[in-house]
Amino acid sequence: MIDIHCHILPGLDDGADTLETSIQMAEMAIADGVTHVIGTPHANSQYKFDPEIIRQRRDELQAAVGDRLTLATGCDFHMSFDNLQDLEKNPQKYTLNQKNYLLVEFADFSIPPSMDDAMHRLHLLGLSPIITHPERNATLRIKPERMVRWLHQGSYVQITAQSILGRFGSAAQQRAEEWLDEDRVHFVASDAHNVTSRPLQLRAAFDAVAKRRGEKIANALFRDNPLAAFEGRPLPYEPEHSDPDAKPAPYRKRKRFFFF
């Protein structure tokens, strides 16, 4: 499995506090069957985003775990004015593995109407936005049509593994399950922060999705699509409809071309 959203790199945000914790998280991931992890520290007003320091922390952790786990860098990109201004100057500063996919994080209780234009600007930059954990966002749970509109524009959705297991509450679990059934989900990631309450584990959620939607869909959300994002390729699994009343789309390879 491949984890595209994880706060495993030490001393950068509210994730791993020390290299020792990072190593413990990495060992947990390896034991769980995870092969690739993208360290995605927050890029917001609270935490300074410094790519050079982030790469250094990645290199330290990679040296500690060797070739048992492949590590890359990205960020949990907060949609603020300053971030967007800087992103336009250097998109690869923030993208996953410095390719073309970008994790996009929204404020929990307020998403202004202007955000529609901001999301469109990301596409004009040649980026593929991935909306992070919308099932945990109170605004998007209440007004899912906003997320659906961004999906129509070409954005993607990542839900949190622990949401599927009910560990972020029943409301988040219900939305996660609904969107899984409606084929609105493209990725499942850990969003891990530590080894206790927010662990770097995906297997239990993989099994839950496989039981609910079948193993092919589980493989698409935990392996095929995340690996494509890791490598900067078009996603192999993209449901073509967004009608919640329609039958689930079959898993199939789909060609998609874009420039970055």
N, C-alpha and C positions, 0 to 999 in steps of 0.2 A: 504494500500500500504506500501511497505518496501523500504527505501532509503539506499542503500549500499555505497554511496559516497557523503559525506557532510562535510563541514568545520564549524561545529556548535560549537565545543568546544572552549572556550574563551582564547584569549591571547597566542595562539600557533603558528599561521602563519598569512596569509593574510585573514583569515576568520573572525569569530566573534571576536570583540576586547574586549568585556567585558561580564561578566556573564549576565548582563541585556539584551544585544543583543542576547546572546544564548537563553535566556528564550523567547524573542520575536520570534526568529526563531522557537523554539519548539512549541509555541502557534500557529504560522502560520501553521506548519506541522499538528498539531492536528486538526485544523479547516479544513484542506484540505483533511483529511481522511488518513493520514499517521499514522501507528501504531508502526513501528520500524525504528530506525535511527542508522546507524553506523557513528560515528564521525571519519573522516579520515584526520587528518592533514598531511601536506606535510612532506615527509622524503627526504630532499635534502640538498644541500650544504648551502642553505640560512637559513633553519630553523632546529634547533636542535630537534632531535626526542628522547624524553625521556618518555618511557612507564609509569613510575611511576607518573610523573606529568600529563600525559594524563588521566590516570585512576582517579586521584584526581579531575580533571576538569569534567570528566564524572560523578563521584559520586556527585559532587556539583550540576550539572545540573539535575541529576536524582532526587535528594532530592527536588529540586525546583518544578519539574513538576509532581512528584509522579508517580503513576502507569498508567497515561494517555498515556505515551509514553515510549517504551522500548528502552534504549540506550545501545550501545556497542561501542567498539573501534577497530580501524584498522589504515591504513595509505594510503596516496597517494604516492606510492613507486616509486621514480625516479630511473631509470636504470643506476646507476653510478657504477664505479668500487668499491668504498668503501662500498656502500650499498650492493652490491652483496657479497662482502667478509663477511660482518657482517651477512647477511641473511643466509649464509651457516652454520654459527655457531648456530643461533637461529631463525629458520623460523617463529615461532609463535609470535615473537616480533613484526612482521609487518603485519600479516595476519588479515583478517576480523574476528572479534570476536574470535581471536586466534584459528581459525580452519585451513582450508586448501586452502582457496581462497585468492588471492593476487591482489590488484589493481596495475596495472603497468602503469606508466606514461613515455612518451617519450618526448625528446626535440622537439620543434615545427618545426625547420628548418634543422635538421641534425640527421639522424639515421644511424650510421655506419653499414657496412655489418657484423661486429662481433656481432651485436645484435641478429642475428639468433642463434648463439651458446649460447649466454646468455639466451635467451628464452628457449632453450633446457635444459640448466642447471636447470632452475626452475622446469621443469617437472621431472628431475632426483631427485630433492629434495622431490618429492611427492606433489608439489604445483599445483594449478590450476590457472594460470594467467588470469586476466581479463584486457584486453586492454581498458584503459579509454579514453573516448571522441575522438576516431580516426577521427571523422567527423570534428573536430576542429583543427586537426593536418595537416599543409600544406603538409608535406612530404607524409603522408598516403593518403591524398586526391588525390595527383598526382600519387602516386604509390600504389594503393590499393592491388596489387598483393603481397606485403610484408605482409600485414595483413592477406590475404587469406592463405599464407603459414603458418603463426602462427596458424590460425584456424585449418589447417590440422594437426598440431602437437598436438592439443587438447586445445588451448587457447580459450578464450571467448571474447565477445565484449560488452562494455557498452557505450551507447550514452547518451548525456545530454538532459534532458527534454526540456530545452529552445531552443536547436538546432532544435527540431521538430517544434517548434513554430516560427522559423525564427529569433530568438533574438541574434544569433551569426552570422548572415549574410546569404545571399542566398547560398553561396558555401557550408557552413556547413549544411544548411537545405536540399539542394539537395542530398548531400552524405548520410545524415541520412535517407532520404526517400528511396533512392536507396537501401541501405543496409537493411532497413526494408523489402522492397519488395523482396529482394534476400535471405531473411532468414539468414542474417549474424549477427543479433543482438540478444543478450541473456538477456540484462538488460537495463533498462532506469533508470537513477538516476538524482538527482537534481544538484549535484556539487554546492550546495548552499554555499554562502560566507557571505550573509547579508540579510537584510529584504527589500532591495530596488531593486538594479540592478541584484542581484543573489539570489532570494528568495528560500526558502525551500517549493516548491509547485510542485506537480506532476499531479494534477487532470486534468488540461487543456491538458497536453500532453497525459495522459491516454485516454481522450476522442478523441483526434486526431488520436491516433494509433487504437483505437477501430473502428473509422469511416473508416480508411484506410485498416485495416487488419482483423477486427473483434474483438469481445470482448474476445474470448478465447486467442488469441495471446496477446492482451493487458494485460489480467490477468497473462499470463505467464511471460511477461517482467517486470511488475510492482509488482507482488505479488508472484507467485509460484517460479520462479527462484531466486529472491532476498531472499525469506525466506529460500530456500534450501542453499544458500550461507551463510546466517546468521547462520544457524544451522550446516553447514559443511556436507551437504548431496549432493548426485549426483543431477544434475539439471533435473527436470521433462520434460523440453522442450529443446531439442537439435535437430535442423534440421540436417538430415543426408547427405544432398547434399550441395555443394557450387558452383554449376553451375548457373551463373546469368541468363542464358536463360531457366532454368528449372522452372516448376510451383512451387508456394509456397508450402512448406511442411505443412501437417496438424498438428495440435496440438495433441500430444499424449504423454502418459507416456512412458518413456524409461528407462530401467534398465541399470545402469552403475556402475562398481565396481572399486575401486582403494584403495590403501593403503596410509596412512599418518603416 
